[in-house]
């Protein structure tokens, strides 16, 4: 009994419960087949209704509620928002099962946008409930379990569809059962007594996971108190925001994050429409679930491999971002212009793996010298910037009230977009390398001893004496 009490009081119990929640909330076997489900006989929606009317609502609602949810997450101390996230997830899938009208499907996308905004509570929760020394280990477990959930859901969905074991409606019911398990699990999460901004004790001193400074040029938080007022929190957030983004390196990494995440989300959101365009799901067997599973595993492998690459990232990092972004653009163009679904699948796996590689790299570079408070702030700000840009692209390119482009023109734009990112960071990388090498040459030249052909005053005085030639290269008398 004592061992159980110690386990519940330590970091093991909340981490385990959060991992169980993360797994069952991400095992959604219908996700790879949502587009065939919505446009098939079950719902009978048209391509234009799904692409140009329903899907854009998620982007708009996500943007609208992201900032309020971020602040409420900290004020309510995470657990209520985790529970609320799962409730919205259940409502989303229940509406998908029960409704038929386009207007109600738009409302469903709003609930899904709220659910997406609440995801900040999932990882923030663990930082408020466990000791600092367990942060990285707990984060690793939670991320791995989420990836496992996505993979298991994709494989399960593919098996159920390929072997005709369940209809799409029955798979949706199974998804609701799994979400219900996640909802029950969330109720048993322990309630944190502190948070990053609103609820802090005097002993909560900002530190990095390695125990270092919060970030370069840090500004003190000036006396944390038990419960901060809203004005104090906003002032603290604003000062931290300006201070951290004043670091040029962090600013460039964040710029790539914003640009690339925007383009990645757009491509991922509409890729099933592209697959259906190349190979309509009503005519042949689709393998969306298998492809999603492979892409998740490949993405995990590339993200894991970045830790074993020993490179001077300060010098070569931006060139690396530009070059790999260029490969991502090539993958998008291959997906767009091929008539072979398997080539399109392969391009998608490559594109997703390359993005996971780069985003892991960028996260690591940004988080190296940040405290957990600023970790959450900067990462949230970057995602918000990406969402703002994504909203602009969606309203202009996708939304029926804008250009309402078809899927092929959309992906041409996405490929061109990543090409522009690649050019920007490739050129910036070349400039950085040239600057570093020039600085190295200048410092080396400053440290070199005088040239042997150059005479010092003492050598010249000695040289003036008969038959003594201390300065090499001096003319003989």
C-alpha positions as CSV (number, residue, x, y, z in Angstrom):
1,X,0.0,0.0,0.0
2,X,2.8,2.4,0.8
3,X,4.4,1.7,-2.6
4,X,1.1,2.5,-4.3
5,X,0.8,5.7,-2.4
6,X,4.3,6.8,-3.3
7,X,3.6,5.9,-6.9
8,X,0.5,8.0,-7.0
9,X,2.3,10.9,-5.2
10,X,5.2,10.8,-7.6
11,X,5.6,11.4,-11.3
12,X,4.7,7.8,-12.4
13,X,0.9,7.9,-11.8
14,X,0.0,11.2,-13.6
15,X,2.4,10.3,-16.5
16,X,0.8,6.8,-16.8
17,X,-2.7,8.2,-16.8
18,X,-1.8,10.9,-19.3
19,X,-0.3,8.3,-21.6
20,X,-3.4,6.1,-21.4
21,X,-5.5,9.2,-22.2
22,X,-3.2,10.1,-25.1
23,X,-3.3,6.6,-26.5
24,X,-7.1,6.2,-26.5
25,X,-7.8,9.7,-27.7
26,X,-5.6,9.2,-30.8
27,X,-6.7,5.7,-31.8
28,X,-9.2,6.8,-34.4
29,X,-9.5,4.1,-37.1
30,X,-11.8,6.2,-39.3
31,X,-9.5,9.2,-39.6
32,X,-7.7,7.9,-42.8
33,X,-11.1,7.3,-44.4
34,X,-13.0,10.5,-43.4
35,X,-13.1,11.9,-46.9
36,X,-14.4,8.6,-48.5
37,X,-16.9,8.4,-45.7
38,X,-18.3,11.9,-46.1
39,X,-18.5,11.7,-49.9
40,X,-19.7,8.1,-50.0
41,X,-23.3,6.8,-49.7
42,X,-23.4,7.3,-45.9
43,X,-23.3,11.1,-46.1
44,X,-23.6,11.9,-49.8
45,X,-21.7,15.2,-49.6
46,X,-20.1,16.6,-52.7
47,X,-16.4,17.3,-53.1
48,X,-17.0,21.0,-53.2
49,X,-19.1,20.9,-50.0
50,X,-16.3,19.0,-48.1
51,X,-13.3,20.9,-49.5
52,X,-14.6,24.5,-49.9
53,X,-17.3,24.7,-47.2
54,X,-16.8,22.3,-44.3
55,X,-13.1,21.8,-43.9
56,X,-12.2,25.6,-43.8
57,X,-14.4,26.0,-40.6
58,X,-11.9,24.1,-38.6
59,X,-9.1,26.5,-39.4
60,X,-11.3,29.6,-38.6
61,X,-12.6,28.2,-35.3
62,X,-9.2,27.0,-34.2
63,X,-7.7,30.5,-34.7
64,X,-10.7,32.1,-32.9
65,X,-10.4,30.1,-29.7
66,X,-6.6,29.5,-29.5
67,X,-5.6,32.4,-27.4
68,X,-8.5,32.3,-24.9
69,X,-8.0,28.5,-24.5
70,X,-4.3,29.0,-23.9
71,X,-5.0,31.4,-21.1
72,X,-7.8,29.4,-19.6
73,X,-5.7,26.3,-19.7
74,X,-3.2,27.9,-17.3
75,X,-5.8,29.6,-15.2
76,X,-7.9,26.4,-14.7
77,X,-4.7,24.4,-14.1
78,X,-4.8,22.0,-17.1
79,X,-7.0,19.1,-16.0
80,X,-10.4,20.7,-16.7
81,X,-9.2,21.7,-20.2
82,X,-7.9,18.1,-20.8
83,X,-11.4,16.8,-19.9
84,X,-13.1,19.5,-21.9
85,X,-10.9,18.6,-24.9
86,X,-12.1,15.0,-24.8
87,X,-15.7,16.1,-24.5
88,X,-15.3,18.2,-27.6
89,X,-13.7,15.2,-29.4
90,X,-16.6,13.0,-28.4
91,X,-19.1,15.6,-29.6
92,X,-17.3,15.9,-32.9
93,X,-17.4,12.2,-33.7
94,X,-21.0,11.8,-32.4
95,X,-22.2,14.6,-34.7
96,X,-20.4,13.0,-37.7
97,X,-22.3,9.8,-37.0
98,X,-25.7,11.4,-36.6
99,X,-26.0,14.4,-38.9
100,X,-26.5,14.8,-42.6
101,X,-26.8,18.6,-43.2
102,X,-23.9,20.7,-44.4
103,X,-24.6,23.4,-41.8
104,X,-24.4,20.9,-38.9
105,X,-21.1,19.5,-40.4
106,X,-19.8,23.1,-40.2
107,X,-20.8,23.2,-36.5
108,X,-19.0,19.9,-36.1
109,X,-15.8,21.4,-37.4
110,X,-16.2,24.2,-34.8
111,X,-16.1,21.7,-32.0
112,X,-13.1,20.0,-33.6
113,X,-11.4,23.4,-33.7
114,X,-12.0,23.8,-30.0
115,X,-10.6,20.3,-29.4
116,X,-7.5,21.2,-31.4
117,X,-7.0,24.4,-29.4
118,X,-7.2,22.4,-26.1
119,X,-4.2,20.2,-27.1
120,X,-1.9,22.7,-25.4
121,X,-3.2,21.3,-22.1
122,X,-2.0,17.8,-22.8
123,X,1.7,18.6,-22.6
124,X,1.4,21.6,-20.3
125,X,-0.3,19.4,-17.7
126,X,2.8,17.2,-17.2
127,X,5.0,20.2,-16.5
128,X,2.8,21.3,-13.6
129,X,2.5,17.9,-11.9
130,X,6.0,16.3,-12.1
131,X,9.4,17.4,-10.9
132,X,11.7,19.3,-13.2
133,X,14.1,16.3,-13.5
134,X,11.4,14.1,-15.1
135,X,10.2,16.7,-17.7
136,X,12.1,15.2,-20.7
137,X,11.3,11.6,-19.8
138,X,7.6,12.3,-19.2
139,X,7.4,14.3,-22.4
140,X,9.1,11.5,-24.4
141,X,6.6,8.9,-23.0
142,X,3.6,11.1,-23.8
143,X,4.7,11.9,-27.4
144,X,5.6,8.3,-28.1
145,X,2.3,7.0,-26.9
146,X,0.5,9.6,-29.1
147,X,2.4,8.4,-32.1
148,X,1.6,4.8,-31.2
149,X,-2.1,5.7,-31.0
150,X,-2.1,7.3,-34.4
151,X,-0.3,4.3,-35.9
152,X,-2.5,1.7,-34.2
153,X,-5.6,3.6,-35.3
154,X,-4.4,3.8,-38.9
155,X,-3.5,0.1,-39.1
156,X,-6.7,-1.0,-37.4
157,X,-8.8,1.1,-39.8
158,X,-7.0,-0.3,-42.8
159,X,-7.6,-3.9,-41.6
160,X,-11.2,-3.3,-40.9
161,X,-11.7,-1.7,-44.4
162,X,-9.6,-4.1,-46.4
163,X,-11.2,-7.2,-45.0
164,X,-14.7,-5.7,-44.9
165,X,-15.0,-6.4,-41.2
166,X,-16.9,-3.2,-40.5
167,X,-18.8,-0.5,-42.3
168,X,-17.6,3.1,-42.0
169,X,-20.5,3.7,-39.6
170,X,-19.5,0.8,-37.4
171,X,-15.9,2.0,-37.4
172,X,-17.1,5.4,-36.3
173,X,-19.0,3.8,-33.4
174,X,-15.8,1.9,-32.4
175,X,-14.0,5.3,-32.4
176,X,-16.5,6.7,-30.1
177,X,-16.0,3.8,-27.7
178,X,-12.3,4.4,-27.6
179,X,-12.8,8.1,-27.0
180,X,-15.1,7.3,-24.1
181,X,-12.3,5.3,-22.5
182,X,-10.1,8.4,-22.9
183,X,-12.8,10.6,-21.3
184,X,-13.1,8.3,-18.3
185,X,-9.3,8.2,-17.9
186,X,-9.1,12.0,-17.9
187,X,-11.4,12.2,-14.9
188,X,-8.8,10.3,-12.8
189,X,-5.9,12.6,-13.6
190,X,-4.7,14.3,-10.4
191,X,-5.5,18.1,-10.1
192,X,-2.3,20.2,-10.3
193,X,-1.9,22.8,-7.5
194,X,0.2,25.2,-9.6
195,X,0.5,26.4,-13.2
196,X,3.1,28.3,-15.2
197,X,1.7,31.8,-15.0
198,X,-1.5,32.3,-12.9
199,X,-0.8,29.9,-10.0
200,X,2.8,29.8,-8.8
201,X,4.4,29.5,-5.4
202,X,7.4,31.4,-4.2
203,X,9.6,28.4,-4.8
204,X,8.8,28.1,-8.5
205,X,11.9,29.6,-10.0
206,X,12.1,29.6,-13.8
207,X,14.7,27.1,-15.0
208,X,15.6,25.2,-18.2
209,X,15.4,21.4,-18.0
210,X,19.2,21.5,-17.6
211,X,18.9,24.0,-14.7
212,X,20.3,26.9,-16.8
213,X,19.1,30.4,-17.5
214,X,15.7,31.0,-19.0
215,X,17.0,32.5,-22.2
216,X,19.6,34.9,-23.4
217,X,19.2,38.3,-21.9
218,X,16.6,37.1,-19.4
219,X,14.3,39.5,-17.7
220,X,13.3,38.5,-14.1
221,X,9.7,37.7,-13.4
222,X,9.9,39.9,-10.3
223,X,8.4,38.0,-7.5
224,X,6.0,35.3,-8.4
225,X,2.9,35.1,-6.1
226,X,0.3,32.5,-5.4
227,X,-2.3,33.8,-7.8
228,X,-1.4,36.4,-10.4
229,X,-3.9,38.9,-11.7
230,X,-4.7,39.0,-15.5
231,X,-2.8,42.3,-16.0
232,X,0.3,40.9,-14.3
233,X,0.2,37.7,-16.5
234,X,-0.3,39.7,-19.7
235,X,2.6,42.0,-18.8
236,X,4.8,39.0,-18.0
237,X,3.9,37.2,-21.2
238,X,4.5,40.3,-23.3
239,X,7.9,41.0,-21.8
240,X,8.9,37.4,-22.2
241,X,7.7,37.4,-25.8
242,X,9.7,40.4,-26.7
243,X,12.8,39.3,-24.8
244,X,13.0,35.8,-26.4
245,X,12.3,37.0,-29.9
246,X,15.0,39.6,-29.6
247,X,17.4,36.6,-30.1
248,X,18.2,36.5,-33.8
249,X,18.8,32.7,-33.9
250,X,15.4,32.0,-32.2
251,X,13.7,34.4,-34.5
252,X,14.9,32.6,-37.7
253,X,14.1,29.1,-36.3
254,X,10.6,30.4,-35.4
255,X,10.1,32.0,-38.8
256,X,10.8,28.6,-40.4
257,X,8.4,26.9,-37.9
258,X,5.6,29.3,-38.7
259,X,6.0,29.1,-42.5
260,X,6.5,25.3,-42.7
261,X,3.8,24.3,-40.2
262,X,1.3,26.4,-42.1
263,X,2.1,24.6,-45.4
264,X,2.3,21.2,-43.7
265,X,-1.1,21.6,-42.1
266,X,-2.7,22.7,-45.4
267,X,-1.2,19.7,-47.3
268,X,-2.2,17.2,-44.6
269,X,-5.7,18.5,-44.2
270,X,-6.5,18.1,-47.9
271,X,-4.3,15.1,-49.0
272,X,-7.3,12.7,-48.8
273,X,-9.0,14.8,-51.4
274,X,-6.0,14.6,-53.6
275,X,-5.9,10.8,-53.2
276,X,-9.5,10.5,-54.1
277,X,-8.9,12.7,-57.2
278,X,-6.1,10.4,-58.4
279,X,-8.0,7.2,-57.6
280,X,-11.6,7.5,-56.6
281,X,-12.4,5.4,-53.5
282,X,-15.7,4.1,-54.9
283,X,-13.9,2.2,-57.7
284,X,-11.0,0.5,-56.0
285,X,-9.7,-0.5,-52.6
286,X,-8.0,2.4,-50.8
287,X,-5.0,2.1,-48.5
288,X,-5.1,5.4,-46.7
289,X,-4.8,3.8,-43.3
290,X,-1.7,1.8,-44.2
291,X,-0.1,4.9,-45.7
292,X,-0.8,6.9,-42.6
293,X,0.8,4.2,-40.5
294,X,3.9,4.0,-42.6
295,X,4.2,7.8,-42.7
296,X,3.9,8.0,-38.9
297,X,6.6,5.4,-38.4
298,X,8.9,7.0,-41.0
299,X,8.3,10.4,-39.4
300,X,9.3,9.0,-36.0
301,X,12.4,7.4,-37.4
302,X,13.6,10.6,-39.1
303,X,12.8,12.6,-35.9
304,X,14.7,10.1,-33.8
305,X,17.7,10.1,-36.2
306,X,18.3,13.9,-35.9
307,X,19.7,13.3,-32.4
308,X,22.6,11.3,-33.9
309,X,23.7,13.8,-36.5
310,X,26.8,15.7,-35.2
311,X,26.9,19.0,-37.1
312,X,27.7,22.6,-36.2
313,X,24.0,23.6,-36.5
314,X,24.7,27.2,-35.8
315,X,26.7,27.3,-39.0
316,X,24.9,24.7,-41.2
317,X,21.4,24.7,-39.7
318,X,19.7,27.3,-42.0
319,X,21.2,25.7,-45.1
320,X,19.9,22.3,-43.8
321,X,16.4,23.8,-43.4
322,X,16.4,25.2,-46.9
323,X,17.7,22.1,-48.5
324,X,15.3,19.7,-46.8
325,X,12.4,22.1,-47.4
326,X,13.3,21.9,-51.1
327,X,13.0,18.1,-51.0
328,X,9.6,18.6,-49.4
329,X,8.6,20.8,-52.2
330,X,9.7,18.2,-54.7
331,X,7.6,15.6,-52.9
332,X,4.6,17.8,-53.1
333,X,5.0,18.4,-56.8
334,X,5.4,14.7,-57.4
335,X,2.2,14.1,-55.5
336,X,0.4,16.7,-57.5
337,X,1.3,15.7,-61.1
338,X,1.4,11.9,-60.8
339,X,-1.4,9.7,-62.0
340,X,-0.2,6.7,-60.0
341,X,-1.7,6.5,-56.5
342,X,1.3,4.6,-55.2
343,X,3.7,7.3,-56.3
344,X,1.5,9.8,-54.6
345,X,1.5,7.7,-51.4
346,X,5.3,7.5,-51.5
347,X,5.5,11.3,-52.0
348,X,3.3,11.8,-49.0
349,X,5.4,9.5,-46.8
350,X,8.5,11.4,-47.8
351,X,6.9,14.8,-47.3
352,X,5.7,14.0,-43.8
353,X,9.0,12.3,-42.8
354,X,11.0,15.4,-44.0
355,X,8.7,17.8,-42.1
356,X,8.9,15.7,-38.9
357,X,12.7,15.7,-39.2
358,X,12.9,19.4,-39.6
359,X,10.3,20.3,-36.9
360,X,12.1,18.1,-34.4
361,X,15.3,19.9,-35.3
362,X,13.7,23.3,-34.9
363,X,12.1,22.4,-31.6
364,X,15.3,21.2,-30.2
365,X,17.2,24.4,-31.3
366,X,14.6,26.7,-29.9
367,X,14.0,24.8,-26.6
368,X,17.7,24.5,-25.7
369,X,17.9,27.7,-23.6
370,X,14.3,28.3,-22.7
371,X,12.6,27.7,-19.4
372,X,9.4,25.6,-19.5
373,X,7.3,28.8,-19.1
374,X,8.9,30.3,-22.2
375,X,9.0,26.9,-23.9
376,X,5.2,27.0,-23.8
377,X,4.9,30.6,-24.7
378,X,7.2,30.5,-27.8
379,X,5.9,27.2,-29.0
380,X,2.3,28.5,-28.6
381,X,3.2,31.8,-30.3
382,X,4.8,30.0,-33.3
383,X,1.8,27.7,-33.7
384,X,-0.5,30.8,-33.5
385,X,1.5,32.5,-36.2
386,X,1.3,29.4,-38.4
387,X,-2.5,29.3,-37.8
388,X,-2.9,32.9,-38.8
389,X,-1.1,32.4,-42.0
390,X,-3.0,29.1,-42.6
391,X,-6.3,31.0,-42.1
392,X,-5.3,33.6,-44.7
393,X,-4.3,30.8,-47.3
394,X,-7.5,28.9,-46.5
395,X,-9.8,31.9,-47.0
396,X,-8.1,32.9,-50.2
397,X,-7.3,29.6,-51.9
398,X,-9.7,27.0,-50.5
399,X,-12.9,28.7,-49.2
400,X,-15.7,28.9,-51.7
401,X,-16.1,32.6,-50.8
402,X,-12.6,33.1,-52.0
403,X,-11.0,31.5,-55.0
404,X,-12.4,28.1,-54.2
405,X,-9.7,26.3,-56.2
406,X,-9.8,22.6,-57.1
407,X,-7.4,20.2,-55.4
408,X,-4.7,20.2,-58.1
409,X,-4.3,24.0,-58.2
410,X,-4.2,23.9,-54.4
411,X,-1.3,21.5,-54.3
412,X,0.5,23.4,-57.0
413,X,0.3,26.4,-54.6
414,X,1.5,24.3,-51.6
415,X,4.5,23.0,-53.6
416,X,5.4,26.5,-54.8
417,X,5.0,27.7,-51.2
418,X,7.5,25.2,-49.9
419,X,9.8,26.1,-52.8
420,X,9.8,29.7,-51.6
421,X,10.6,28.6,-48.1
422,X,13.5,26.5,-49.5
423,X,14.9,29.4,-51.5
424,X,14.7,31.8,-48.5
425,X,16.5,29.6,-46.0
426,X,19.0,28.2,-48.6
427,X,20.1,31.7,-49.4
428,X,20.2,32.7,-45.7
429,X,22.2,29.5,-45.0
430,X,24.8,30.4,-47.7
431,X,25.1,33.9,-46.2
432,X,25.5,32.5,-42.7
433,X,28.3,30.0,-43.8
434,X,30.1,32.8,-45.7
435,X,29.9,35.1,-42.7
436,X,31.1,32.5,-40.3
437,X,34.1,31.6,-42.5
438,X,35.0,35.2,-43.1
439,X,34.9,35.8,-39.3
440,X,37.1,32.7,-38.8
441,X,39.6,33.9,-41.3
442,X,39.7,37.4,-39.7
443,X,40.3,35.9,-36.3
444,X,43.0,33.5,-37.6
445,X,44.8,36.4,-39.3
446,X,44.7,38.4,-36.1
447,X,46.3,35.6,-34.1
448,X,49.1,34.8,-36.7
449,X,52.7,35.9,-35.8
450,X,54.4,38.5,-38.0
451,X,55.4,37.3,-41.5
452,X,59.1,36.1,-41.7
453,X,59.7,38.6,-44.5
454,X,58.6,41.4,-42.3
455,X,61.2,43.1,-40.1
456,X,60.4,44.3,-36.7
457,X,62.3,47.5,-35.4
458,X,64.7,45.3,-33.4
459,X,65.4,43.2,-36.5
460,X,66.1,46.2,-38.6
461,X,68.5,47.5,-36.0
462,X,70.3,44.2,-36.0
463,X,70.3,44.0,-39.7
464,X,72.2,47.3,-39.9
465,X,75.1,45.6,-38.2
466,X,77.8,44.0,-40.6
467,X,77.3,40.4,-41.6
468,X,74.2,39.9,-39.4
469,X,71.0,39.2,-41.2
470,X,68.2,38.4,-38.8
471,X,65.4,39.2,-41.2
472,X,64.9,36.5,-43.8
473,X,64.5,37.9,-47.2
474,X,66.6,41.0,-46.6
475,X,69.0,42.1,-49.3
476,X,72.7,41.3,-48.9
477,X,75.1,44.3,-48.5
